[in-house]
Amino acid sequence: MFGVYLTHPQIRIDPAVPVPEWGLSDLGRERARLTSEQPWVRLLGRIVSSGERKALETAAILAEAAGVPVETDEETGENDRSSTGFLPPEDFERAADRFFAHPDKSFRGWERAIDAQARIVKAVFYILDRHDPAVPIAFVGHGGVGTLLKCRMTGTAIARSADQLPGGGNLFAFRLADRAVTCDWTPMEFWQG
């Protein structure tokens, strides 16, 4: 059976609102709805989401189609960037480049990539170690920690080149039997299972 790690799609950016409280944009909601119509979603027996609003909103749309509840795990949240607060898009991209290029260093107080990777891997593997491998599972979260998880699962070094496609709303798939990644980042509404 399969597992997927899925990132939330497009969001409503509001510099006056803390980043973990940002919700999906209209486009993001539509993409999640289109994804929920894919046959593989109805096979999901479990959906685990980050506690951040944008991930929870995405997970809720999938969970309704799958007929399962959403579980939350705060340890699967995005890398902590609260020290800088909102950064304009071009500044954020430069900061993300540094985050991935220097995983053992903090960018202006951000959680280090190596620490965020250890956290997401520990949380996801803890769940998978106790999960029935005959039941498809989806983790709904974020691009940064999702990339760090994928790097660990593929045995590759932390690198921005492993990052998801622009815009969010991508997934990678893996076999539950051995956790081997079977599909690189793919727009979630296009993956066929």
C-alpha positions in Angstrom: 0.0 0.0 0.0 0.9 3.6 -0.4 1.6 6.7 1.7 1.7 10.3 0.5 3.2 13.4 1.9 1.1 16.3 0.6 1.7 20.0 1.0 -1.0 22.6 1.3 -1.8 24.5 -1.9 -1.9 28.3 -2.4 -2.7 30.4 0.7 -4.0 33.9 1.5 -1.0 35.8 2.6 -1.7 38.5 5.2 1.3 40.1 6.8 -0.9 41.2 9.8 -1.7 37.5 10.6 0.8 35.0 12.1 1.9 32.6 9.3 0.6 29.5 11.1 -2.9 31.1 11.0 -2.9 31.7 7.2 -5.7 29.8 5.4 -6.1 28.6 1.9 -6.9 31.0 -1.0 -9.8 30.4 -3.3 -7.3 28.7 -5.8 -5.9 26.6 -3.0 -9.4 25.4 -2.0 -10.3 24.6 -5.5 -7.1 22.5 -6.0 -7.8 20.6 -2.8 -11.4 20.0 -3.9 -10.1 18.7 -7.3 -7.7 16.4 -5.5 -10.5 15.1 -3.3 -12.2 13.8 -6.5 -9.2 11.5 -7.3 -10.0 7.8 -6.7 -6.9 7.3 -4.5 -8.3 9.7 -1.9 -11.2 7.4 -1.2 -8.7 4.7 -0.4 -7.2 6.6 2.4 -7.7 5.1 5.8 -5.9 7.8 7.8 -5.0 11.5 7.3 -2.5 13.2 9.6 -2.1 16.9 9.4 0.1 19.6 10.8 -1.8 21.8 13.2 -1.4 24.9 11.0 -4.6 26.3 9.5 -3.6 25.9 5.8 -2.7 22.3 6.3 -5.8 21.5 8.4 -8.1 23.1 5.8 -6.5 21.0 3.1 -6.7 17.8 5.2 -10.4 18.5 6.0 -11.3 18.6 2.3 -9.5 15.3 1.7 -10.9 13.7 4.9 -14.5 14.5 3.9 -14.0 12.6 0.6 -12.2 9.7 2.3 -14.7 9.5 5.1 -12.1 9.5 7.8 -11.3 12.0 10.6 -8.3 14.3 10.5 -5.6 13.6 13.1 -3.2 16.4 14.0 0.4 16.2 15.1 2.0 19.5 16.1 5.5 18.0 15.5 4.8 17.9 11.8 4.5 21.7 11.5 6.6 23.8 9.1 10.1 24.9 10.1 9.9 27.6 12.8 10.4 31.0 11.1 8.7 33.1 13.8 12.0 35.0 14.5 11.6 37.0 11.2 7.8 37.0 10.9 6.5 37.8 7.5 9.1 38.2 4.7 8.1 39.6 1.3 8.2 36.8 -1.3 11.6 37.6 -2.8 13.2 38.0 0.6 11.6 34.7 1.7 13.0 32.9 -1.3 16.5 34.1 -0.5 16.0 33.1 3.1 14.8 29.6 2.0 17.9 29.3 -0.2 20.1 29.9 2.8 18.0 27.5 5.0 18.6 24.6 2.6 22.2 25.6 1.7 23.4 25.8 5.3 21.3 23.2 7.1 23.4 23.3 10.3 23.1 27.1 10.6 20.1 29.2 11.7 19.0 32.0 9.3 18.2 35.0 11.6 16.8 32.7 14.3 14.9 30.3 12.1 14.9 26.6 13.2 17.9 25.0 11.6 17.1 22.6 8.7 18.9 19.7 10.4 16.7 20.2 13.5 13.5 20.6 11.5 14.4 17.4 9.5 15.0 15.4 12.7 11.7 16.6 14.1 9.6 15.8 11.0 11.3 12.4 10.4 10.8 11.4 14.1 7.1 12.4 14.0 6.3 10.7 10.7 8.3 7.6 11.4 6.7 7.3 14.8 3.3 7.3 13.2 4.4 4.8 10.4 6.0 2.5 12.9 2.6 2.0 14.6 0.5 2.2 11.4 -1.0 -0.8 9.6 0.9 -1.0 6.3 -2.2 -2.4 4.6 -4.0 1.0 5.1 -3.1 4.0 2.8 -2.2 7.1 4.7 -1.7 10.8 3.9 0.4 13.3 5.8 -0.7 16.9 5.1 1.9 19.6 5.8 4.3 22.0 4.3 6.9 22.3 1.6 10.0 23.0 3.8 9.7 20.1 6.2 8.2 17.9 3.4 11.4 18.4 1.4 13.5 17.6 4.5 11.5 14.4 5.0 11.8 13.4 1.3 15.6 14.0 1.5 15.8 11.6 4.5 13.6 9.0 2.8 15.6 9.1 -0.4 18.9 9.1 1.4 20.0 12.4 -0.2 21.6 15.5 1.4 19.4 18.4 2.3 19.2 20.6 -0.8 16.8 23.2 -2.2 16.9 21.3 -5.5 14.8 18.6 -3.7 12.1 21.2 -3.0 8.6 21.0 -4.2 7.2 22.6 -7.3 6.2 26.3 -7.0 2.8 27.1 -5.6 2.5 24.3 -3.1 -0.1 21.6 -3.4 2.3 18.9 -4.4 2.9 15.4 -3.1 5.4 12.6 -3.1 4.4 9.0 -2.6 6.1 6.1 -0.9 5.5 2.4 -0.2 4.4 1.6 3.3 6.2 -1.7 3.3 9.7 -0.2 3.0 9.1 3.6 2.9 10.8 3.8 -0.6 9.8 6.9 -2.4 7.9 5.9 -5.6 6.9 9.3 -6.9 8.7 12.6 -6.8 6.9 15.9 -6.2 3.7 16.0 -8.4 0.8 18.4 -8.4 -1.7 16.8 -6.0 -4.6 17.0 -8.3 -2.7 15.2 -11.1 -1.4 12.2 -9.2 -3.2 9.0 -10.2 -2.2 6.8 -7.3 
